[in-house]
Amino acid sequence: MVDLSFYFGLVLEMHHAGLVDDIALEMSERFFLAVLSTPGGNQWWDFARRTKPLPESAIDYIQALMDSPDRTFRPITDLQPWFASES
């Protein structure tokens, strides 16, 4: 999750710098928030907000997305059911 969050943080910063277009940011948001929308992802996010593996600005941005009543993110286990498969 730290690697995934680091990647998302890079995409977000590159978007702010004009190096990544809106679609790339939206795709990255959709995937990252789909992972955070799972019980394990949500548990990790609670931990991450305290330990700050990302810059505070990225944490605030992600939290705002998660709190937004206008956004709905399906859990990754719905989008890619094999993530929910038992091994």
HULIN-V798365 format. One record per backbone hydrogen bond with DSSP energy under -0.5 kcal/mol. CO is the residue of the C=O (numbers start at 0). NH is the residue of the N-H. E is the energy in kcal/mol with one decimal. If there is no record, write none. Layout:
co = <CO:CO>
nh = <NH:NH>
e = <E:E>
//
This chain:
co = <0:1:2:3:4:5:6:7:8:9:10:11:12:13:13:14:20:21:22:23:24:25:26:27:28:29:30:31:32:33:34:37:38:39:40:41:42:43:44:45:46:46:47:54:54:55:56:57:58:59:60:61:62:63:67:74:74:75:79:80:81>
nh = <4:5:6:7:8:9:10:11:12:13:14:15:16:18:19:17:24:25:26:27:28:29:30:31:32:33:34:35:36:75:37:41:42:43:44:45:46:47:48:49:49:50:51:57:58:59:60:61:62:63:64:65:66:67:70:77:78:79:82:83:84>
e = <-3.0:-2.6:-2.5:-2.4:-2.6:-2.2:-2.4:-2.7:-2.4:-2.8:-2.3:-2.2:-1.7:-2.9:-0.9:-1.5:-1.7:-2.8:-2.5:-2.1:-2.9:-2.7:-2.1:-2.6:-3.0:-1.4:-1.8:-2.3:-1.3:-2.4:-1.5:-3.0:-2.1:-2.4:-2.5:-2.0:-1.8:-3.0:-2.4:-0.8:-0.6:-2.2:-2.8:-0.7:-2.1:-2.7:-2.0:-2.7:-2.7:-2.3:-2.0:-2.5:-2.2:-1.1:-0.9:-2.0:-1.7:-3.2:-2.5:-1.9:-0.8>
//
